[in-house]
């Protein structure tokens, strides 16, 4: 890759800073507090665990299903959403998990923007947060303050102030003995976990460079031309219905979608915050009324001089692929879709294949909760991936070189006063970014 | 809806069948097809029936026009190329009706099958022909319908045919796309594709029944493979190879069977219309069946045929039946699961047929709407 090299001499020794234990332990090991907490062990729950879900879209239903599949002691206890239609889904869950849905005859099914607080207050033990991501920091804070274990779907922070809030809350959860799982599912995908172990053991030596991609067939949740918006529908309701199209609600495709690939790149690079990033991107096939881009290229440089890059695209009809090319001092590793291999001296020394770890992530999460251990993959792991994604987005939007210090000091808040947001809140999408003109705040 | 069906029985379909018989495109006298369970005669989804009716009319109209420009002669059962609005085209080859012996997995499962003539696509349907359907120009709800508040603005009925939501993960699974077979659609998506194709081409398309598929694959042979019993020859005709193979292939690069059909064995697994029943002889409870179709009553298992690039020679034989399973959607992170995509099947595709005889509106409705497409 072509990159403006920094003046700094390369001084890295990857295995020094990325040597990590097994998963789960890995995340906690990086946290300032260590495990297990005595307090948490005392709290190891045996019997029924009550699950409350906030946000009953596709991923809400999916996460409930996964957690209930993994742990037969869980029951669906409460649910919340802003749309009443969504609650039909509970019938399906009830059919599949006979006798394990107990929302008190629907009394613990809450509709509205304040539904999250009602779900949290309902007596649930585990809260699943799968609403439109803009709400995540507020809801996460409330859930942790109430003493819950929490699953937070990605992305959970769409700007740096939001990310600081998430990290603060995650630290509180950690010290209170509450587990937190992020829905960055590639981390829990068996063949990639296996490959990580081998890379940790030095299968390809020290890792010099990673290039990752995440390219899909098109933007999800296609938005019609805004001229179709019915007169009685508010701008905010329209925006929430097609939230994947709006920076303010989704964080751009970078956070909403590409973060999966960025997270893998961050993983192979040892979960460090790069020191510099320059980037590009565009709205090549614009959707009328949408301000999110559909393409991006990010170039990162790390403190020790190593580099990584990310390529993302969501344009229909284009080549679609998701994978990583990892170059080490002794060989290379390649992940592509559902498979991966490691190659040394032109010979494949390992190959692996598996499906995405949607079940495995909940398995790890529930195991910790049941054994009274604390799981937390936010601190030092998923928070770093969010920061890297935000660094890339801001560098691309502004067209400026952004340092690690600059990005962490960003004060830009995409959507203010989310706590009091309703359909009546005015909404006007920002102009789609133009590199060189859009300011980095 | 009942009123409509009754009206239809006295409609122009009857003279049409007579004309078709006289023209000699249907080789045998009309025998009742063995469809089980019998097709429902009422209780139709009104909107789906309206669409079936509209498409049926387009097909009859187009047939009338062709006849007129062909000096009153009926269309012959010969190869043709059907162009799509997108610029892609589909090559169709004739499969004359006939009989064959259908051997099942159990020893006593032997049936004599007779089939009416049809055309079958020479190749597996490619991304070029499928993607214009998969990527809808207007937004879709999860069931494939246009958004409620947009319905009033839609002028053309083709947009009311349910279509997939955009895929979330790359559906090529890291393999090449151009010229390659479309992958990993559900049977429901394949059915709706046929409906969409029928609307725009004016020809009735559907998935093959299990019997039609095997008959066309065998092309008169009674061995495991259409090329005979010689395993050495397999490489000339089929893409396969078990875990050692790494990807699917552009159709038509291997030799065809004697009907001219390529890749019936191997490359991608192909959808049929039938639900899987372990013993077909037992299920139909007779020795001889005509145009058999085991209509689905549940979402799984349905029959897929021909095996795929990742399987062994044994698994791609003409007789081998592969069953669809919910495991094919195991990597779908959403609930309810998508009606449109299987998420773990980089080897599942489709091939289409066009029966020589145009079906009734009711039949079209049933071919395109299984009614059991939702998983849970």
Boltz contact constraints between the chains, C-beta under 6 A:
constraints:
  - contact:
      token1: [A, 58]
      token2: [B, 334]
      max_distance: 6.0
  - contact:
      token1: [A, 61]
      token2: [B, 335]
      max_distance: 6.0
  - contact:
      token1: [A, 62]
      token2: [B, 333]
      max_distance: 6.0
  - contact:
      token1: [A, 62]
      token2: [B, 334]
      max_distance: 6.0
  - contact:
      token1: [A, 62]
      token2: [B, 335]
      max_distance: 6.0
  - contact:
      token1: [A, 65]
      token2: [B, 335]
      max_distance: 6.0
  - contact:
      token1: [A, 92]
      token2: [B, 376]
      max_distance: 6.0
  - contact:
      token1: [A, 96]
      token2: [B, 376]
      max_distance: 6.0
  - contact:
      token1: [A, 216]
      token2: [B, 170]
      max_distance: 6.0
  - contact:
      token1: [A, 217]
      token2: [B, 167]
      max_distance: 6.0
  - contact:
      token1: [A, 218]
      token2: [B, 166]
      max_distance: 6.0
  - contact:
      token1: [A, 220]
      token2: [B, 166]
      max_distance: 6.0
  - contact:
      token1: [A, 220]
      token2: [B, 168]
      max_distance: 6.0
  - contact:
      token1: [A, 222]
      token2: [B, 139]
      max_distance: 6.0
  - contact:
      token1: [A, 224]
      token2: [B, 139]
      max_distance: 6.0
  - contact:
      token1: [A, 224]
      token2: [B, 150]
      max_distance: 6.0
  - contact:
      token1: [A, 228]
      token2: [B, 150]
      max_distance: 6.0
  - contact:
      token1: [A, 230]
      token2: [B, 149]
      max_distance: 6.0
  - contact:
      token1: [A, 316]
      token2: [B, 135]
      max_distance: 6.0
  - contact:
      token1: [A, 320]
      token2: [B, 170]
      max_distance: 6.0
  - contact:
      token1: [A, 320]
      token2: [B, 172]
      max_distance: 6.0
  - contact:
      token1: [A, 321]
      token2: [B, 170]
      max_distance: 6.0
  - contact:
      token1: [A, 321]
      token2: [B, 174]
      max_distance: 6.0
  - contact:
      token1: [A, 322]
      token2: [B, 170]
      max_distance: 6.0
  - contact:
      token1: [A, 336]
      token2: [B, 174]
      max_distance: 6.0
  - contact:
      token1: [A, 337]
      token2: [B, 173]
      max_distance: 6.0
  - contact:
      token1: [A, 337]
      token2: [B, 174]
      max_distance: 6.0
  - contact:
      token1: [A, 355]
      token2: [B, 330]
      max_distance: 6.0
  - contact:
      token1: [A, 355]
      token2: [B, 331]
      max_distance: 6.0
  - contact:
      token1: [A, 355]
      token2: [B, 344]
      max_distance: 6.0
  - contact:
      token1: [A, 356]
      token2: [B, 331]
      max_distance: 6.0
  - contact:
      token1: [A, 358]
      token2: [B, 333]
      max_distance: 6.0
